[in-house]
Each structure stands twice: as structure tokens, then as C-alpha cells.
């Protein structure tokens, strides 16, 4: 909160840009739990679509989606459960 309060005091200047860059270096989007959740959901969706629309085996799908074959098997098992 102190950082935000101090940033409000600045005017548009080089100092503001430098401070923002310094502050941004503390926050890594890859460490954000919501970012990780979104990436996982998108990966799940890609694997699901490849399973449903192609005849590729688990290894080929894993290679295309850049995931482990065990993840593909898990998604395939989830799809089989939903069909029943």
C-alpha cells in the first residue's frame, strides 16, 4: 500500500517509469495462482480437443500439447467418465 501511495505523489516523469519497472520486477506472472490455473485449464482444453477430434495416441497428443502422457491419460479417463 505504501508503494501505491508513493506512486500517486509522482508526476509523469522518468522517475515514475523507473519506479514502476522496479516494482514490476517483484511480481512474476508465472507465480500467480490464477495465472497457473488459467494455463492448466487451457492445457486441459487443448488436450481434450485433440482427443475428441483426432485419432492420435497419448504420446502424440502429449508431444503436441507439451504435456506429460500421464496428463493425457487423466484427461482421457475424465472424458470416459463423463460419457457414462
N, C-alpha and C positions, 0 to 999 in steps of 0.2 A: 504494500500500500504506500509505503514511503517513496518508493521509486516512482509510482504513478503521480503522487503529489508533487514530487520534484519536477517531473516531466511537464506538468501543467504550467510551471513557472517559466519554462523556457519559451523563447520565441523561435520562429522558424530560422534556424541558423545551422551552421556546421556542427555546433555543439550538440544539437538535438539529434542529428543523424548519427554522430559518433556514440552518443548515449544509447540510442535505440539499437545500434549494432552490437554494442557491448551487452545490453540487456538480452537481446535475441540469442546471444551465444549461450546463455544459461538454459534456454528452453530448446529441447530437441524433440521434434515432432515424432520421431520414431519411438520415443519413450512414453508418449501419451497413450493411456489405456484405451481411449476412444478411437484413436488412430489405429491401434493394433486390432481392435475389434472390427473396425471397418475393413481393414486389409483381410482379416480372416474371413469375414462374410463374403467379400468379393471373390476370394480364392475358392471358397466353398461353391459359390455360384458358377464360377468358370468350370470347375471340375464336374459339377452336376450337369451343366450343359453339354460338356464333352461326352459324358457317359450316356446321356439321353439321345444325342444327335449323331454319334459316331459309333463305329464298331471297334474302336481302339481298345487294346488291353490296358490293364492298370499301369504297366510300366511306361507305355507310350503316353498315356494321359498325364502321368506324373512328370514325365520329361517335358511335355508341352506346358503344363501349368506351373512348373518349377516347384513341385512339392514332393513329399516322400510317397512311395507306393502305399504305405500303410494309411496315409490320409485318404487316398483314392479308394482303398478298400472300405474305410469307415464311411465315406460318403455313399458308396455303392450299397453298403449294408443299410444305411439310413433310408435310402430310396426304396429298397426292397421292403422294409418295414412299413413305409407309407403306402405302398401298393396293396398291402394285405388288408 
